[in-house]
Amino acid sequence: MEKHYNIIIAGAGGIAEAAALILAEWSLITPTIYIGNRTLSKAQSVAGWVEKGTAKNVTVKAFHLTPDEITPEMRAIFTQGNIILDCLPGNQAPKIAQIAKDYHLYYANLTEYVDETAQIMALAKDAETGFVLQTGIAPGYIDVLANHLFQEFCSDFNVNSADKLEFKVGALTKNAVAPHYYGFTWSPIGVATEYLKNANVIRNFSKIELPALSERSSIIINGKTYEDDLTSGGAADLPDALSGKVRDLDYKTLRFPGHYSWVQNQLKTIDSSKNKIKNLEKIMQKEIPLMEDDQIILYAAVEGKDIKGILRRREIVKEIQSLQVGKHKLRAIQVTTAAPLVQSAQLLLEQNLKGVILQSQIDAKSFLNGNFIVPVYGKIE
């Protein structure tokens, strides 16, 4: 940040604390940060953790973010704030976005939830401030990267379409054991949701919906074999933006071989008349451990013929590990999710954007080489 801002973070989980620490450490001019959570003690804990984790002179204030009413304390903070970074569960996103609109705050969120994103698009279309949606890692960074890859391919090879645009992310542990071959590095309810809600894709140049976990395949990345499959939300708005330009486009989630077969076996035991997402979450929480030692694998590829009819393919691969930020070591999932969120905050605040800004509408090259992005993801040439 090149000037002082009052930045409100809704939520006090791992991404919220990472975003606050990155803001404190990497901003040119350190902002004042407000951490709001329905459990005040948790917000206070994060505020103290951030202040102890940086040598910068930063003010981090905790406040009680009540779920059902706007208290005088909240009203005072919203009135003097510049932006809300929404790190709450996706089902809360429309509520926080409405607060942002009511108090003329900029807003950025992380959620892959499709229905909630549509609700925010409707309420924010005429807002006086800007709303960047789905700006974590997937959806988020991977979509900007995929769009950049497609646009560069078209420019370099003098074409306006491609055969394939594939982009994939895996939030994985370093090791995986039977029978589930997985360890939780982020929200179990988020994993269950993306496994069960439909995925937006492009097939034969048209946007359609396909069931999650319906197109499993294998892929070798840097010599290691992974499985990928369709999951919901990760494609952001690219199926709309690139319809008619790409023959086949999809976002898939990377997993170690064997995991998706285990999930499919668990789904067979769930009564389809009940809440399948909640039931799958319960099964996974019972069987799969939470793990701290994580890594992020990203893969994006575009394929098509150049102006001479020669088949071309371009790929970008990134493997990201935990990262030291200030005095704290952040997990890979934390830095890769929080950095695009903070970069989006800078984009909104410094360019004074209005209304809804989706991933395909972001200036890809500038964003991908942003000062909060590069320390995590590296530079894009």
N, C-alpha and C positions, 0 to 999 in steps of 0.2 A: 504494500500500500504506500502511495506517495503522499498521502495526507492523513490526518487523524480521523478515524471513524469510530462510532459506537456500534459494535457488532454483537448481536444477540444470537446465541446458540440455543436452540430448543432441543433438549435431551442431554443426558449425562452419561452416555455409554462410551464404548471404545472409540467410535468415530468422532463423537463430540469432543472428547479430550484430545484426540489427535489434531482435529481442526484448530482447537484453541491453542495448542502448543505450536503448531506450524505458523499460525498468525502471529504469535508472540515472538518466535524465533526469526522468521524469514521476512517479515514486513519491514520495509524501509523506514516507515514511521509506525511505531507500535500502536495498535488500536486499544481502546478500552473494550473489554470483553465481558459480556453478561451470560452466565450459564443458568438456564431455567429448566427445572424438572419438577414433576409432581411430588417426588420425594426430595424435600429440601436438603436433607443430610447428604444425599448422593451428589447434588449440585455443589454443595459446599466442599465435599471431598475432591471433586474434579477441579474446582477453583484453586484449592490449596495445592493439588498435585501439579497444576500448570505453573503456578507461581514459584514452586520449589524446583521446577524442571528447567528454568531459564535464568540466565544472568541478566536478561533485559529488564528494564524498569517497566513492568506491565501491571495494570490493574485488572484483576479478574473478580467479578462480583457474582455471587450466587443469589438466585431468587426462586421463590415458590411459584411454579407454573401450574396453576390450578386447571383441571380439565373442563370445568363447567361454567366458570365465571371469570370476568376480568376484575381483579382486585385493584385497589388504588396503587399498590406497589407495581403491579404489572402495567397499569396504565401509564405511570410515570416513566417506566423503562421504555415502553413502546413509543411514547411520545418523543423521547430524546434519541431513540435508536435510528440507525441508518439502514440496517438490513437484518433479516432473520435467516439464519442457516438452519434448516429443518433436519435434525438428526433423529427424529422420533420415528416409531413404526409407521409404515406406509398408510395404514388406515387412519392415521391422525393428520395426514398431509392437508386435506381440504380445510380442516379447521384452522390450522396454522396459517395457511395461505390466505384465508379470509381475514385473519387478524392483520396480516401484512398489508392487505388491500385497504382495510379500514383505517389503519394508522399511517398509510402512505410510506410503507417500508419496502425496500427491495427484498427479494425472496429467492432462495435457491434450495432445492431438495435433492434427495438421493434415491427416492423410491422407484422400484421397478413395477409397482402396481399400476396396471393399465387403466382400470376404471377410475381410480382416484386421480390419475393424471388428467383424464378427460374432464373430470369435474373442475380441476384447477384451471384448465385451459378455458373453460366456459366462464368462470368467475373473474379471470384475470385479463381477458381479451381487451378490455377497455381501461385497464389500470393505468394510473399515472406513473407508476414505477415498473421496473422490469422484473420478470419472473423466469429464471432459468430452471427448467425441470429435468429431472433424471440425470443428475450430474455427478454420479459417483464413478465407479470403474465400469460396471456393466448393469444397467445402462450408464452412459457417461463417456469416459475417456475412450473406450473401445469404439464407440460410434463415431466420435470425431476423427479418430485414427482411420477407421474404415472409409469414411467419406473422403478424407484427405487422399487415401490410397486410390480411390476410384477417380477423383477429379484429376489427380496427377497422371494417372494412366491414360485418361482421355486426352489430356493436353499433350503428353509426350508422344503418343502414337496417333494423334490427329483423328480421333474417333469420338463418338458421343454416346457409346453404349459398351457394355461388357457382357460376357456370358455368365460369370459367377462373381459374387462378392461374399466371402465367407469371413466371419469374425467370431472368435471364441475366447473365453476366459475361464480359467480354473483357479479358484481359491482353495488350495490344497495343503495338506500336511506334507512333511518331508518323507514320511513313510506311511504305509497303509497295511493293515492286517485283515485277515478273513474274520467274519464272513462279509462284512459291509465295505471293506476297503476304503474307509473314509474317516475323517475326524472333523468335528465342527470347528470352524475358524470364525464363523459369523452366525447370524440369527437362524435358529432352527425353523422358526415359522416362515422366514423368508425363503429358505431352501424348500420347505414343503409346498409353499405357494407356487414357486417357479416350476416345480415338478408336476403340478396338477392343472394350472390354468393354461389356456391355449396360447400358442406362439404365433406372432405375426411374421409372415415371410413373404417373399416374392417368388412365384412360380410362373414361368412362361410370361414374364414381364408384368404380371398382375399381382396385386396384394391379395393374399388370402390368409385364413387362419388354419393352423394345423394343431392337432393335439400335442401337448408336451410329451416328451419321451417316445416319439413315434418314428424317429429317423436316426437310430443309433449307428455310428460307424467308428472306425479306428483311424488314428492319425499318428504319425511319427513326427515329433518336434525335438530338434537337437538330439536326435538319436534315441529318444525315449518314446515308448508307445503309450498313448492315452486313448480313452474312448470319449466321444462327444455325442450329445443329443440335444434336440430342441428343448428349450425352456422358455418360459414366458418373460416378457418385459425387456430383455436385453437388447433387442433391436431398436429400441426407442422409436423415433419417427422416420427412420431410414426406409422402411417399406412404403411409406407414403411419399417421401421425397424422391425416391429413386424408382418408383413404379414407372414402367415404360422405358427405363434406361438400362436396367439390369435384368437378364433373363431369369436368373435364380439368385436369391439373396436370403441369407439366414444367419441368425445368431445361435450358437450352441455353447453349452457349458461343458468344460473339460473335466473328466474324472479319471481316476485310476481304473484299469480294467477290472471288471467284476462288480463294481459298485451299482451300476444301473440294473444289472440282473437281480441283485439283492433287493433293490427298491421295488422292482416289478413283482417280486415274490411277496413282499410285504403288502403291496396294493391288492393282491388277490385275497388277502385276509380281511380287508376292510369292507364293511357294509356300505354299498354305494348310496343307500338312502340317507345316510348320516353325513356329518361334516367330514369329508374325506381329508381335507387339508389339516384340520385339527387332529384327526386320528393318526395320520401319517406322522405329524410332528411328535405326537406322544410316543409312537413306536420308535422313531429315530432317536428321541431323547433318552429312551430307556436303553437302547442298544449301542448308540454311538457316543463316544466321549468328546468332551470339549478339549481342544489342544491349543497350545500357545505357539509351538514351533511351526511356522507356516511359510508358504511361498505363493506367489502369484505367477501364473503362466498366461501370457497373452499371445494370440496368433491372429493375424489378419492377412487375407490374400484376395487378389483380384485377378481374374483370368479372362482373356478374350483375344480377338484377332486385331492386329494393327491394320493400318491403312492399306498394306500390301497383302493382307490375308494370312499373315504369319501368326500362329498361335503364341501368345505371350502370357506369362504369369509372374506376378510380383508378390512378395511376401514380407511381412514384418513380424519378428518374434521378439518377445521380451520376457525375461525371467527375473522377477523382482523378489528380493529377500527383505528381512527386517532392516530397519534403518535407525541410526542414532540421530535424534533431533534434540538439540539442547542437551540436557542431562539425562534424558530418558531414551530408552530403546523402544521404538514402536514396531509392532508387528506389521508384516507385509500388507495384510488386508486393511490395516489402519491407514498407512501412508498412501496407498494407492487409491483408497476411497476418499480420504480427506483432502488430498492435494487438488483434485479437480473441483471439489466443492469450493475450496478457498480461491482457486483461480477464477471460478465463475463469479464469486463475490467481488473480486477485483474488476472483472469485466463489467459487471453491473454498475458498480460505484463510480468507476472512472470514465465510462462511456455514456452514463445517464440514459440507459435504454428503457423503453416502455413496452408494456404488454408481455406476451408470452414469447420466450426465446427457446426454441427446441434445438436438439443437437445438430441437425443438418444446417441450421441457420448461423451457427457459430463460425467465425473466421478460423478455419482449422489450423493453418500454419502458425498464426499468432498464438492461438490457445495452446497448441502442442509444444510450443517453445516458450511458454510463459514462465515467469520467475518462480512460481510455486510448483510447476509441473516438472521442470527439467531436473531438479535435484532427486526426484523420485523415478521418473520414467526415462530420463536422458533426452538429448536433443534430437529433433527430426530435421534432416537435411532437406 
